[in-house]
Amino acid sequence: MSLPEATRVAIIGGGICGASLLYHLAHEGWSDTLLIEKGELTSGSTWHAAGQVTHSVSGYTLAAMRRYACELYDSLPAESGVETTWHRSGSFRIAYHDEEVDWLRAQLGLAAYVGNEMDWVGPEFIAERHPFFDTSEAQGAVWTPNDGHVDPTGATNALVAVARQKGAQLSRRNRVIEIGRRADGTFDVVTEAGTVHAEHVVNAAGCYAHRVAQMVGLAVPMANALHSYFVTTPVPEFAELDAELPVVRDDYVSGYIRQEQDAGLIGIYEQRNAESVWADGPGWDLENPLFDADYDRVGLWLERALERVPILADHGIRRVIRGAIAHTPDGDPLIGPSGVPSFWQFAGVQVGLADGPGLGRELARWMVHGETDLSLRAYDARRFGYIEPGDMAAYGRIKGTEDYEFRHQTPLPGLERPEARPYRPSPMLPTLSDAGAVFTQVYGWERPKWFPPAAGLPQRDVVSFRRTDWFEVAAAEAAAVRERVGIIDSTAFAKFDLIGPDAASVLDRLTTNRLPAHGRISLTYTLTPTGRIEGELTVSRLGPEHFYLVSAAVFELKEREFFETHWPAGADARLVTRSGDYGVLTLAGPRSRDVLSACTDADLGNDAFRWLSCQTITVAGIPGVRALRVGFTGELGWELHVPLDRIADLYGALSEAGEPYGMANVGNHATEGLRMEKRYMISRDLTHDVTPDEAGLGRFVKPDKGDFVGRDALLARRAAAGSGERPWRWKLAYLAVDTDVAEVGGSDAVCRDGRPVGLVTTGAYGFWVGQGLAFAYLNPADAEPGAPLTVRVLGEHRPARVLSEPIHDPTSARLRQ
């Protein structure tokens, strides 16, 4: 075809992801679109994929997308006239060890809520459905009968065929050479066949995603990790079967085993010594690239596969497929806005045949309507903004390869991945390490999780779905905050200065709450233009023209992009990122005033330094400390934002001053329980698929203060909900959950009379009150205080009830003392 002069959307990459987006944009009404592929469709990594889709996942977004993928592949042939060869074989995920049983049984409630058929079955059931699988060591499995596998080429061609029928265009054998940006924000996409003017560009380039992103000054952290699967010679017994054998996913094998026509297929994700390729990016001339088999790397797991399906050991290997698959540092894809307006990322999708349909549908909705039906917050393309541009390729290769090695390891809560850490070591790291801290990573920063006692537990992490060594330690840390005083490294926040004559008007135009007075603090939110939650900000007014903004660390680039995108024309103000300039120590507890008073001449009394107020003071001889009388524990306390190069000095002074009061180091495990006791939400409770009203944040949204981003859309949503035309889908509820050996986790199902009515977003044990606690989005009718509910914790129903107020200090009297 001849290249069009202009298009609304140019999609770069003709694999399953690019095809899915083309298809879904057409279904959402955008058919003035162009898919550009340098070779043939699927000629990158899609063509050599095993093409499998399973409902066995641990999160709501993935569960919903996997359901959709199976339904789509089943219906596509009738819609497109192209065969997808969808095999609805069902599958087992095998459990041998107790932690595997816990993980898989925890998925049952989520599956029931989403409507995905899933059952826990024993070895006898496995053997009945798969008589060739050795179940002698298995405790059981989850059985997902609607799982299957699809022909990658057929599925991709079917999606493109439908899109083209609706008016979309396809350009094959045409490489994108460069991408230029016009003054009006649109793009000139320069290809071998000519230049196309595009309003939007989408990077769906698979293994080439980093190279394409570089054309607009961006980077994609990813590894092109080599994955192998093996097809055996024909197995006569398979040919005699009346029904196809289920796919088996098995962490002992570190991969999957399935029937491939009359043969066996074995896929391996080696858990050590994995290999990635193309350190400088794949060559543009590559097409359908494959690599030689490496039996030394995969030998252990291949032998295990033959143990589990012994009949395959009697047959040779007929074919080996070893190709590259994109893996990001945390394994999740990079979807959505990129930081360059109208340049969208659709990259790092390691299981494109399983997730490409759902991701393409949601991204299309985002581009066309400005919102998604499912939350893509965990996939935010800007979440690796802490990586220095010069480190991006190497970091992505190291961490992406590590993610590949974790692909078939049980995802125990809190399991840490050690490669390339620490990345952003603050001056506190040696000090806290000497104190015995066990760390997690937050946006590149090391954050203490817990502090094993020097005379007791060793300095090592212990992770499990059930309560483990850190439980009693975290309880003691929490008690120190409630009874005495604790000190917390809270450096991992996004921090900004908004300064200038028009700073107040800019903030007023972009956020939902009224601005605080000079020296005061308020909580406010940013909304999407469609009236849903975009972000949360703590706003401290340090001067008439100076606001200090603090947000979740991972939202640093997202928040900045929001401000830049919606910045009022001609406003005389500037936004300065301060995340790396200031460290943060939190003092919290009834003796925190005593400790801080020993280190400063500032008047810390209630009259001089009230709750929700801020001052710049000198502490321990360190000038310019931004002292905020706020915290996340529900106790009297201060956040001390100090120049990062002085944070260790401040810690030393406060530690010495706190010794007479029994001050304790406090980690993330304890603070999670403390914030849950006070009913404090975090970013995982406030996603862009919900409105502030559904999240119970109405008191922070002031439509009468004047116009702000999303105001009119929110008011329209409120009117529609009030009239019953479009009622609220959910209501965020605060739950007490009776648990004894395990805590409530994200995506645990909430039930009423055995019927799923919602899902947990976050949960933790309230150590001080002795109660399991959780936030959950429920059907509004089931979210009333006192409603008799259960939460499925590790598959078991645990009694739960909706609370009407914080379980600890509901009047905030302790904060005001």
C-alpha positions in Angstrom: 0.0 0.0 0.0 1.0 3.6 -0.4 1.8 5.4 2.8 -0.8 7.9 3.9 0.3 11.5 4.4 -1.3 11.7 7.8 -2.9 9.5 10.4 -4.4 10.0 13.8 -2.4 7.2 15.4 0.8 5.5 14.1 1.6 2.2 15.9 5.2 1.0 15.5 5.4 -2.8 15.7 3.4 -5.6 14.1 3.3 -8.2 16.8 0.4 -9.2 18.9 0.5 -6.0 21.0 0.5 -3.6 18.0 -2.2 -5.7 16.3 -4.4 -5.7 19.5 -4.2 -1.9 19.8 -5.1 -1.4 16.1 -8.1 -3.7 16.6 -9.3 -2.1 19.8 -8.8 1.5 18.5 -11.1 0.5 15.6 -13.7 -0.9 18.0 -13.5 2.4 20.0 -14.2 4.4 16.9 -10.7 5.4 15.8 -10.0 3.8 12.4 -7.8 6.5 11.0 -4.8 4.5 12.2 -1.7 3.0 10.7 0.3 0.0 11.9 4.0 0.1 10.7 6.0 -3.1 10.7 9.6 -3.3 9.5 9.2 -7.0 8.4 6.1 -9.1 8.3 3.5 -9.3 11.0 4.7 -11.4 14.1 8.3 -11.5 12.7 9.8 -10.2 16.0 9.0 -12.3 19.1 5.3 -13.0 18.6 5.7 -15.8 16.0 7.8 -18.0 18.3 5.6 -17.7 21.4 4.0 -20.8 22.8 0.7 -18.8 22.8 -0.7 -19.9 26.1 -3.2 -18.2 28.3 -4.0 -19.0 31.9 -6.5 -17.6 34.4 -4.1 -18.5 37.3 -2.9 -15.0 38.3 -2.8 -13.0 41.5 -4.3 -9.6 40.6 -7.7 -8.2 39.5 -6.4 -6.5 36.4 -4.6 -9.5 35.1 -7.5 -11.9 36.0 -10.0 -9.7 34.0 -7.6 -9.4 31.0 -7.0 -13.2 30.9 -10.7 -13.8 30.9 -11.1 -11.4 28.0 -8.2 -12.9 26.0 -9.7 -16.4 26.1 -13.1 -15.0 25.1 -11.6 -12.9 22.3 -9.5 -15.8 20.8 -12.6 -18.0 20.8 -14.7 -15.4 19.0 -12.2 -13.9 16.6 -12.5 -16.4 13.7 -16.2 -15.6 13.3 -15.5 -11.9 13.4 -12.5 -11.9 11.2 -12.7 -14.9 8.9 -9.2 -15.9 10.0 -8.6 -19.0 12.0 -6.8 -18.5 15.4 -6.6 -22.2 16.3 -7.8 -21.6 19.8 -7.4 -24.8 21.9 -9.4 -24.8 25.1 -7.4 -27.4 26.8 -7.6 -26.3 30.4 -4.6 -26.3 32.7 -3.2 -27.2 36.0 -0.8 -25.2 38.2 0.9 -27.8 40.4 1.7 -27.3 44.1 4.3 -29.4 45.9 5.1 -27.3 48.9 3.0 -25.5 51.5 3.8 -22.1 50.2 2.7 -23.1 46.7 -0.5 -24.4 48.2 -1.0 -21.1 50.0 -0.3 -19.0 46.8 -2.7 -21.0 44.6 -5.5 -21.3 47.1 -5.3 -17.5 47.6 -6.3 -17.1 43.9 -9.6 -18.9 44.3 -11.5 -15.9 45.7 -10.2 -13.5 43.1 -11.2 -16.0 40.3 -14.7 -16.3 41.8 -15.1 -12.5 41.9 -13.9 -12.0 38.3 -16.0 -15.0 37.1 -13.0 -17.2 36.1 -13.7 -20.9 36.7 -11.0 -22.2 39.0 -11.0 -25.1 41.5 -8.5 -26.6 43.9 -8.1 -30.3 43.0 -6.1 -33.2 44.4 -3.7 -35.6 42.8 -6.5 -38.0 41.8 -8.2 -35.4 39.7 -4.9 -34.4 38.1 -4.2 -38.0 37.2 -7.6 -38.5 35.8 -7.2 -35.5 33.4 -3.6 -36.1 32.7 -2.8 -39.8 33.1 0.8 -39.3 31.9 1.8 -36.8 34.7 3.5 -38.1 37.8 1.5 -36.8 40.8 3.3 -38.8 43.5 4.9 -35.7 45.0 2.0 -33.2 44.3 -0.2 -31.8 47.1 -2.7 -30.6 44.5 -3.2 -27.9 41.9 -5.5 -25.2 40.7 -7.6 -26.4 37.8 -8.6 -23.7 35.2 -10.7 -25.5 32.6 -11.1 -22.4 30.3 -7.4 -21.9 29.8 -5.9 -22.7 26.4 -3.4 -21.8 23.7 -3.6 -20.0 20.4 -1.7 -19.8 17.2 0.3 -16.5 17.4 0.3 -15.8 13.7 -3.4 -16.6 13.3 -4.4 -14.4 16.2 -2.3 -11.5 15.1 -3.6 -11.7 11.5 -7.2 -12.0 12.7 -6.9 -8.8 14.8 -5.4 -6.8 11.9 -8.0 -8.2 9.5 -10.8 -6.8 11.6 -9.1 -3.4 12.0 -8.5 -3.1 8.3 -12.2 -4.0 7.6 -13.0 -1.0 9.8 -10.6 1.4 8.0 -7.2 0.9 9.7 -4.2 0.7 7.5 -1.1 -1.5 7.5 2.4 -0.8 6.2 4.7 -3.9 6.1 8.3 -4.1 5.1 8.8 -0.5 6.1 11.1 0.5 9.0 10.7 3.6 11.0 13.9 5.6 10.8 13.3 8.5 13.0 10.5 10.4 14.8 10.4 14.2 14.7 8.2 16.4 16.9 6.5 19.5 15.6 5.9 22.7 17.5 2.2 21.8 18.0 3.1 18.5 19.7 2.3 16.2 16.7 4.9 13.9 15.1 6.6 13.3 11.8 7.2 9.6 11.6 9.9 9.1 9.0 9.9 5.6 7.4 11.8 4.0 4.5 8.7 4.5 2.4 8.1 8.2 3.3 7.0 10.4 6.2 3.6 10.2 8.0 2.2 13.1 10.1 0.7 11.6 13.2 -1.2 13.0 16.2 -0.2 10.1 18.4 2.6 7.6 18.2 2.6 4.2 20.0 5.8 2.3 20.7 4.7 -1.4 20.4 8.0 -2.5 19.0 8.7 -5.5 21.3 12.4 -6.3 21.4 13.0 -3.0 19.6 11.1 -0.9 22.1 14.2 0.8 23.6 15.5 1.7 20.2 12.2 3.2 19.2 11.9 5.1 22.5 15.4 6.7 21.9 14.0 8.4 18.8 12.0 10.7 21.1 14.6 11.0 23.8 13.2 8.3 26.1 14.4 4.9 27.2 12.8 1.5 28.0 14.5 -0.6 30.7 14.2 -4.2 29.5 16.1 -7.3 28.8 15.6 -9.4 25.7 15.9 -12.7 27.6 16.2 -16.0 25.7 13.5 -18.5 26.4 13.5 -22.1 25.1 10.8 -24.6 24.5 11.3 -28.1 23.1 8.9 -30.2 20.8 9.4 -33.9 21.0 9.0 -36.5 18.3 5.4 -37.9 18.0 4.0 -39.8 21.0 1.6 -42.5 19.8 -0.3 -42.5 23.0 -1.2 -38.8 22.5 -2.6 -39.5 19.1 -5.0 -42.0 20.6 -6.5 -39.5 23.1 -10.1 -38.4 22.8 -9.4 -35.0 24.3 -6.3 -32.8 24.4 -4.2 -33.0 27.6 -4.3 -30.0 29.9 -1.3 -27.6 30.0 0.7 -28.2 33.2 2.6 -25.3 34.8 5.1 -26.5 37.4 7.6 -24.6 39.4 9.6 -27.8 40.0 10.1 -27.9 36.2 10.4 -24.1 36.1 8.1 -24.0 33.2 5.2 -25.7 31.4 4.4 -29.0 29.7 1.7 -29.5 27.1 0.5 -31.5 24.2 1.4 -30.1 20.8 -0.7 -32.1 18.3 0.7 -35.6 18.7 3.9 -34.5 20.4 5.0 -33.1 23.7 6.1 -29.4 24.3 8.3 -28.4 27.2 9.0 -24.8 28.0 11.8 -23.8 30.5 12.4 -20.6 32.4 15.8 -21.3 33.9 16.1 -20.0 37.5 19.8 -19.2 37.3 22.3 -18.3 34.6 19.7 -17.0 32.2 20.9 -15.2 29.1 19.8 -12.0 27.5 20.9 -10.7 24.1 21.4 -7.5 22.1 23.0 -5.4 24.7 23.0 -2.5 22.3 19.6 -3.4 20.9 18.7 -5.8 18.1 19.8 -5.1 14.6 17.2 -3.6 12.3 17.9 -6.3 9.7 16.9 -9.2 12.0 13.7 -11.0 11.1 12.3 -14.2 12.8 15.5 -14.4 14.9 16.2 -17.7 16.8 19.2 -18.9 18.7 20.9 -22.2 19.1 19.8 -24.5 21.9 21.8 -24.4 25.1 21.1 -27.7 27.0 23.7 -26.8 29.6 21.6 -23.9 30.8 18.3 -25.7 30.9 19.4 -29.3 31.5 18.4 -29.5 35.1 14.8 -28.4 34.5 14.5 -30.4 31.3 15.4 -33.5 33.2 12.7 -32.6 35.8 10.1 -32.2 33.1 10.9 -35.7 31.9 10.6 -36.9 35.5 7.1 -35.4 35.7 5.9 -36.8 32.3 8.0 -39.9 31.9 6.5 -40.9 28.6 8.3 -38.0 27.0 11.7 -39.4 28.1 11.2 -42.2 25.5 11.1 -39.7 22.7 13.6 -37.5 21.1 13.6 -33.7 20.6 12.3 -32.9 17.2 12.5 -29.1 17.4 14.0 -26.4 19.7 12.6 -22.9 19.7 14.9 -20.4 21.5 14.0 -16.8 21.0 14.1 -13.4 22.8 11.3 -12.1 25.0 11.1 -8.7 26.5 11.3 -8.6 30.3 11.1 -5.4 32.4 12.9 -5.0 35.8 9.7 -6.0 37.7 8.2 -8.2 35.0 5.2 -5.9 34.4 4.6 -4.2 31.0 5.1 -0.5 30.4 1.8 1.0 29.3 0.4 4.5 28.8 1.8 8.0 28.7 5.5 8.1 28.4 6.5 11.6 29.5 6.5 12.9 26.0 2.9 14.1 25.3 1.0 11.9 22.8 3.8 9.4 22.6 2.5 6.2 24.2 4.3 3.1 25.4 3.1 -0.4 24.9 6.3 -2.2 25.7 7.9 -4.9 27.9 5.0 -7.3 27.5 6.6 -10.7 28.3 3.5 -12.8 27.7 1.9 -10.9 24.8 -0.5 -13.6 23.6 -2.0 -13.7 27.1 -2.0 -10.0 28.0 -1.8 -8.2 24.7 -5.6 -8.4 24.0 -6.6 -6.9 27.4 -3.8 -4.3 27.4 -4.6 -3.3 23.9 -8.2 -2.8 24.8 -7.4 -0.7 27.9 -4.8 1.4 26.1 -7.3 2.1 23.3 -9.9 3.2 25.8 -7.3 5.4 27.5 -6.3 7.1 24.2 -9.9 7.5 22.9 -11.9 8.3 26.1 -9.2 9.4 28.5 -9.8 6.6 31.0 -9.6 2.8 31.3 -12.0 0.3 32.8 -9.2 -1.5 34.6 -6.4 0.0 36.6 -3.1 0.1 34.8 -1.3 1.9 37.6 1.0 -1.0 38.3 2.1 -0.8 34.6 2.7 2.9 34.5 5.4 3.5 31.8 7.0 6.2 34.0 7.6 4.0 37.1 11.3 3.6 36.4 12.0 7.3 36.3 14.6 6.9 39.0 17.0 5.2 36.6 19.6 7.5 35.1 19.3 7.7 31.3 22.8 6.4 30.9 22.1 3.4 33.1 18.8 2.5 31.5 20.0 -0.2 29.1 22.4 -1.9 31.5 19.9 -1.7 34.4 17.1 -3.0 32.3 19.2 -5.9 31.0 20.3 -6.9 34.5 17.0 -6.6 36.2 15.0 -7.9 33.3 17.1 -11.0 33.1 16.6 -11.4 36.9 12.9 -11.2 36.4 13.0 -13.9 33.8 14.7 -16.2 36.4 11.9 -15.4 38.9 9.2 -16.3 36.4 8.6 -19.7 37.9 9.4 -19.0 41.5 6.5 -18.8 44.0 5.9 -15.0 44.5 6.0 -15.0 48.3 4.9 -11.6 49.8 8.0 -9.4 50.3 10.3 -11.6 48.3 13.3 -9.4 47.4 15.2 -9.4 44.1 18.8 -8.5 44.9 20.4 -7.6 41.5 21.6 -4.0 41.0 20.9 -2.9 44.5 21.2 -0.5 46.1 20.5 1.8 43.2 19.9 5.1 45.1 21.9 4.6 48.3 21.1 7.4 50.8 23.7 8.3 53.5 21.4 6.4 55.9 22.1 3.1 54.3 25.3 2.2 56.2 23.7 3.5 59.5 20.6 1.5 59.1 22.5 -1.6 57.9 24.6 -1.4 61.1 21.3 -1.3 63.1 20.4 -4.6 61.5 17.7 -3.4 59.0 16.3 -5.7 56.3 15.4 -3.6 53.3 13.0 -3.4 50.4 13.3 -1.1 47.5 10.9 1.8 46.7 11.6 3.7 43.5 15.2 2.9 43.8 15.5 3.9 47.4 16.3 1.3 50.1 13.6 1.3 52.8 13.8 -0.7 56.0 11.2 -3.4 56.4 12.1 -4.6 59.9 15.0 -4.6 62.4 15.8 -8.1 63.7 17.0 -7.8 67.3 20.7 -8.1 67.6 20.6 -10.8 70.2 17.9 -12.8 68.5 17.2 -13.3 64.8 19.9 -13.0 62.2 19.9 -10.1 59.7 18.1 -11.9 57.0 14.6 -11.6 55.6 12.0 -14.2 56.1 9.0 -14.3 53.8 5.9 -16.3 53.7 2.2 -16.1 53.0 1.8 -16.8 56.7 3.1 -15.1 59.8 6.8 -15.6 60.3 9.8 -14.4 62.2 9.2 -10.7 61.7 5.7 -10.7 63.1 6.6 -10.3 66.8 9.4 -7.9 65.9 7.1 -5.7 64.0 4.6 -5.8 66.8 7.3 -4.5 69.2 8.3 -1.7 66.8 4.6 -0.7 66.5 4.3 -0.7 70.3 7.3 1.6 70.6 5.5 4.2 68.4 2.2 3.9 70.3 3.8 3.8 73.8 7.1 5.8 73.5 8.7 7.0 70.3 10.0 5.5 67.0 12.2 6.8 64.2 11.5 5.9 60.6 13.4 6.5 57.4 10.7 8.0 55.1 13.0 9.3 52.4 11.3 7.4 49.6 8.7 10.1 48.7 8.4 12.3 45.6 9.0 15.9 46.6 8.6 19.1 44.7 8.8 22.9 45.3 6.2 25.0 43.6 7.4 28.5 43.7 6.5 31.9 42.2 3.9 34.7 42.2 1.3 32.4 40.5 2.1 29.3 42.4 -1.1 29.4 44.4 -3.3 29.9 41.3 -1.5 27.0 39.5 -2.1 24.7 42.5 -5.6 25.8 42.9 -6.3 25.1 39.2 -4.8 21.6 39.3 -5.9 20.2 42.7 -9.2 19.4 44.4 -8.9 20.9 47.9 -8.6 24.5 49.2 -5.1 25.7 49.6 -3.6 25.8 53.1 -2.7 29.1 54.8 1.0 30.0 55.3 2.5 27.6 57.7 -0.3 25.0 57.3 -0.6 21.6 55.6 -3.5 20.1 53.7 -4.2 16.8 51.8 -5.4 17.2 48.2 -5.9 15.2 45.1 -5.4 15.5 41.4 -8.0 14.1 39.1 -8.0 12.9 35.5 -9.9 15.1 33.0 -12.7 12.4 33.3 -13.1 12.9 37.1 -11.2 9.9 38.4 -8.3 9.8 40.8 -4.9 10.7 39.3 -2.8 11.3 42.4 -2.5 12.4 46.0 -0.4 15.3 47.4 0.4 16.6 50.8 0.7 20.3 50.4 2.8 22.4 52.9 2.8 26.2 52.5 6.2 27.3 53.4 5.6 30.9 52.3 3.1 33.0 50.4 4.6 31.9 47.1 6.2 28.7 48.1 4.4 25.3 48.3 6.2 22.0 49.2 4.5 19.0 47.6 5.0 15.4 48.7 3.6 12.3 47.0 4.2 8.6 46.6 7.7 8.0 45.3 6.7 6.0 42.3 4.5 8.9 41.1 7.4 11.3 40.7 7.4 11.5 36.9 3.6 11.0 36.7 2.9 14.0 39.0 5.4 16.2 37.2 3.8 15.3 33.8 0.4 16.1 35.2 1.5 19.5 36.2 3.2 20.2 32.9 0.3 18.9 30.8 -2.3 21.1 32.7 -0.1 24.1 33.5 -2.1 27.3 33.1 -0.9 29.3 30.1 1.4 32.1 31.1 1.6 31.2 34.8 4.6 32.8 36.5 5.7 29.9 38.7 8.1 26.9 38.5 8.0 23.3 39.6 11.3 22.0 41.0 11.8 18.3 41.7 13.4 17.9 45.2 13.1 14.1 45.6 16.9 13.6 45.6 17.7 16.8 47.5 15.9 16.0 50.8 15.9 12.9 53.0 13.1 12.4 55.5 13.1 11.1 59.1 9.8 10.6 60.9 9.6 10.9 64.6 6.4 9.4 66.0 5.0 8.6 69.4 3.9 10.3 72.6 7.5 11.2 73.5 8.5 12.5 70.0 8.2 16.1 71.2 10.6 15.4 74.0 13.2 13.9 71.7 12.9 16.7 69.1 13.0 19.4 71.7 16.4 18.1 72.9 17.7 18.9 69.4 16.2 22.3 68.6 15.4 25.7 70.0 12.2 25.9 68.1 9.0 26.1 70.2 7.3 22.7 69.6 4.3 23.3 71.9 0.8 23.0 70.6 0.2 26.7 70.5 3.4 27.4 68.5 3.5 24.3 66.4 0.0 22.8 65.8 -1.0 19.6 64.1 -1.0 20.0 60.3 1.4 22.9 60.4 4.9 23.3 59.0 8.0 25.4 59.8 11.6 25.6 58.6 13.8 25.1 61.7 17.3 24.2 62.8 17.7 20.8 64.3 20.9 19.4 65.7 22.7 22.4 64.2 21.4 21.6 60.8 19.6 24.7 59.3 16.8 24.5 56.8 15.1 21.4 58.1 11.5 21.4 56.9 9.5 20.2 59.9 6.0 19.0 59.1 3.7 18.0 61.9 2.2 15.1 60.0 2.9 11.4 59.9 1.5 8.1 58.8 1.3 6.4 62.1 -1.6 8.1 63.9 0.6 9.5 66.7 2.1 12.8 67.7 5.1 13.4 65.5 7.0 15.2 62.8 8.3 14.5 59.4 11.8 16.1 59.2 12.8 16.9 55.6 16.5 17.5 55.8 19.1 18.1 53.1 20.0 14.5 52.1 23.7 14.9 52.8 22.9 15.8 56.5 20.4 13.0 57.1 22.8 10.7 58.8 23.9 13.5 61.1 20.3 14.2 62.0 19.7 10.6 62.7 22.7 10.4 65.0 21.5 13.4 67.1 17.9 12.2 67.3 19.1 8.7 68.3 21.2 10.0 71.1 18.3 12.3 72.3 15.9 9.4 72.0 17.8 6.9 74.1 16.4 8.0 77.4 12.9 7.5 76.0 13.5 4.0 74.6 13.3 5.2 71.0 13.2 2.3 68.5 14.0 2.0 64.8 10.7 1.2 63.0 10.3 -0.5 59.6 7.7 -0.8 56.9 6.0 -3.9 58.4 5.2 -2.0 61.5 4.1 1.2 59.8 1.8 -0.7 57.5 -0.1 -1.9 60.6 0.0 1.5 62.2 -1.5 3.3 59.1 -4.2 0.6 58.7 -5.2 1.2 62.4 -5.7 4.9 61.6 -7.5 4.2 58.3 -4.9 5.9 56.2 -5.0 4.9 52.5 -2.0 4.5 50.1 -1.7 4.7 46.4 -2.8 1.1 45.8 -6.1 2.0 47.4 -6.6 5.0 45.1 -6.3 4.0 41.4 -7.3 5.8 38.3 -10.3 3.5 37.7 -12.2 4.9 40.7 -13.6 8.4 41.5 -12.9 10.3 44.8 -16.5 9.6 45.8 -16.1 5.9 45.4 -13.0 6.1 47.5 -14.7 8.1 50.2 -12.6 11.2 49.6 -15.4 13.7 49.1 -14.2 15.9 52.0 -11.0 16.7 50.1 -12.8 17.7 46.9 -14.3 21.3 46.9 -16.1 22.0 43.6 -17.3 25.3 45.0 -13.7 26.7 45.2 -13.6 27.2 41.4 -12.6 25.2 38.4 -9.9 22.6 38.5 -8.9 19.7 36.3 -11.7 17.0 36.3 -14.2 19.1 38.2 -16.9 19.2 35.6 -16.6 15.6 34.8 -16.8 14.6 38.5 -19.9 16.7 38.9 -21.4 15.0 35.9 -20.6 11.6 37.4 -22.2 12.7 40.7 -25.3 13.8 38.9 -25.5 10.5 36.9 -25.0 8.5 40.1 -27.6 10.5 42.0 -30.2 10.0 39.2 -29.5 6.3 39.0 -28.4 6.6 35.4 -24.8 5.5 36.1 -24.5 4.5 39.8 -21.2 4.1 41.5 -19.6 0.8 40.7 -17.9 0.4 44.0 -17.4 1.9 47.5 -14.2 1.7 49.4 -14.8 0.0 52.8 -12.6 -0.3 55.8 -12.7 -3.8 57.2 -11.9 -5.7 60.4 -10.9 -9.2 59.4 -10.4 -12.0 61.9 -7.2 -13.8 61.0 -4.9 -15.9 63.0 -2.0 -17.3 60.9 -2.0 -15.1 57.8 -2.8 -11.5 56.9 -5.2 -10.1 54.3 -3.5 -9.4 51.0 -4.3 -7.4 47.9 -6.9 -9.1 45.6 -8.3 -11.3 48.4 -12.0 -11.7 47.7 -14.7 -10.2 50.1 -17.9 -12.3 50.2 -21.4 -12.0 51.6 -23.3 -15.2 52.2 -20.6 -17.0 50.2 -21.1 -14.6 47.2 -18.1 -12.5 46.1 -19.0 -8.8 46.5 -15.6 -7.1 46.3 -11.8 -7.3 46.5 -9.2 -6.1 49.0 -6.8 -3.5 47.8 -4.4 -3.5 50.8 -4.4 -5.1 54.2 -2.2 -5.6 57.3 -2.4 -6.7 60.9 -3.0 -3.9 63.4 -0.5 -4.9 66.0 -1.6 -2.4 68.7 -5.3 -3.3 68.4 -4.8 -7.0 67.7 -6.9 -7.0 64.6 -6.5 -7.8 60.9 -7.5 -4.8 58.8 -8.1 -4.2 55.1 -9.4 -1.8 52.5 -11.7 -3.2 49.9 -13.8 -2.0 47.1 -17.3 -3.5 47.5 -20.6 -3.4 45.9 -22.1 -0.2 47.5 -25.0 -2.2 49.1 -22.5 -4.4 50.9 -20.3 -1.7 52.2 -22.5 -0.4 55.0 -21.0 -0.5 58.6 -21.6 -3.7 60.3 -22.3 -5.7 57.2 -21.6 -9.4 57.9 -18.8 -10.4 55.4 -16.0 -12.8 55.0 -12.6 -12.4 53.4 -11.0 -15.4 51.6 -7.5 -15.5 53.2 -5.4 -18.2 51.6 -8.6 -19.6 50.2 -10.4 -19.9 53.6 -13.3 -17.6 54.6 -12.5 -15.4 57.6 -15.1 -13.4 59.4 -15.0 -9.6 58.5 -17.1 -6.5 59.2 -17.2 -3.0 57.8 -16.0 -0.4 60.3 -17.4 3.1 60.3 -14.3 4.9 61.8 -10.6 4.3 62.4 -10.1 1.5 64.9 -7.4 3.5 66.7 -8.0 7.0 68.0 -11.0 7.8 65.8 -11.1 11.5 66.9 -7.4 12.0 66.3 -6.9 13.2 69.9 -3.4 11.7 70.1 -2.3 13.6 67.0 -3.3 16.9 68.6 -1.7 16.4 72.0 
